[in-house]
Each structure stands twice: as structure tokens, then as C-alpha cells.
Amino acid sequence: MTTVLKTEDLRKQFGQLTAVDDVSIEIDDDKITSIIGPNGAGKTTFYNLLTGVLEPTSGSIWLRSGEGDELADVTDAEPHEVAQAGLSRSYQITNIFEGLTVRENVRVARISHEGTRLDFRSRATGDESVEADVEELLELTGLTDIADTPCDTLSHGEKRTVEIALALAIEPNVFLMDEPTAGMNPTEVTEIVSLIRELDADLDATFVVTEHNMDVVTDISDRIVVLAEGSILADGAPEDVLTDERVTEAYLGSDSV
């Protein structure tokens, strides 16, 4: 068991509002961790701090950026630096290039990770190593059969799967998934949950999930962290957290969880 992401007394204030309140947490590589809580609990702000979108008011963020156990301080890193260090994120709202095919989207993401700027056009169409990586990502995420389909014609579930492939293109050590089943029908939910399980088993990446669908949370999580008013309310195995009286009374009985 190795710690791949850690925060120490992480805090974010917007004026008088404390959105994240001294959160200290360690994420281990052998577990899928779900972070839940009602709207306004601080989940999105917490993700934005981890990815460098927001600068902390105080505290620190540490990320495993290589193959060893050593953590790097990424507290003040820019978003592209955090991504290069090995932390990837998918968003609640699909974030892909609608006018490109599935394959083209994955190719762009893969080239971007390599930091290739010179001769981009030739690399985008002819680099064998890039193409091999693209094909592997398509196969890994089950997108091979629709690889040449324009993304603006895909179903919502297929678009979310494309976004997962894009996030995996940077070869993350840690993958933050923001509401991966949002807007999906039951069949799509089942498929995406199955994909997450398969990816967790096949890849070295560690998955951290925010999710409102409690059936999904209980299905895939090895660990659940509950945020409330910017602080950690409960943290532990699903069977312990979901029977915690504070969680049951304050969150699981509400439609906002």
C-alpha cells in the first residue's frame, strides 16, 4: 500500500466563506475512494485545489509523481504542471472536442501529454508510437468500434467514456472522476461502473470518485470520505461510513447526497 495523494490542513476561503476547512487526507493506491456530500459540501472546491485550478488559502498538497514512494509538493503548481506530474481529472460536464472523431480526440490528448508542439500536424497523423498508444487507449476503454465516429453523434454515455480515455492519455497516477454517471440511463450506469472496475484492475492509476448515485458509491468504493461544510465528517470502509449515525441522519436520508 502506497500513498499517492496527500493533503495537510488544506484550506480555501472566499472572503468570509470557508469552502474547504483544514482537510487532511491520504489516498492509497490499493483502494477506490469515493468522496460524497451534499451540494455545498466543498467537493468541487477540493477537486479544484488538487488540480491547481484554485490556490489554497493555506495547507499543502502532495502527489506521487513517479514510480517510487516519494511524494512531490504540488501546492503551488499550475494545472498543466499537476497534470504532467500525474493527476488527471474528468468533469461532470463532458469536456471533449465535439467536431472530432473519437480517435482524433484521443490522439490530441496523447500528443498534448507528450508536450509536442513542433511539427504538431505531422505528429498528429503519422507518428507510429502515438498511434499505438491511441489504439491501446481505445481498446482499453472499449471505444475501438466507434473510433472513427464524430463525437457530436455519440450518446451521452459514449461521450463520458471518451472523456475517460482522454484523462487516461496523460498516464495518471491519480484519476479524479467528477460525477462519472451524471445524466446516464441505468444501462449506461452499469456499463461505466463495469469500466471503472476493469480499469482499476488493469491500470496502476488510483481512482478517486465524487458521485451522487449512492448505488454506484456502494458498488465501487473501497473507502468513502464524507465532506460536510468543507470538513471531513466520516472516513472509512463503506460498511462503517454508511451506518454512521451522523451520515445516515444528515446525508443518506436526503436527496442531495
MORARA-V748934 format. One line per field, one symbol per residue. ss: DSSP state (h for helix, s for strand, l for the rest). A space follows every 10 residues. Layout:
BEGIN
ss->???
END
This chain:
BEGIN
ss->llssssssss ssssllssss ssssssssll llssssllll llhhhhhhhh lllllllsss ssssllllll ssslllllhh hhhhhlssss llllllllll shhhhhhhhh hhhhlllllh hhhhhhlhhh hhhhhhhhhh lllhhhllls hhhllhhhhh hhhhhhhhll lllsssssll lllllhhhhh hhhhhhhhhh hhlllsssss lllhhhhhhh llssssssll sssssslhhh hlllhhhhhh hhlllll
END
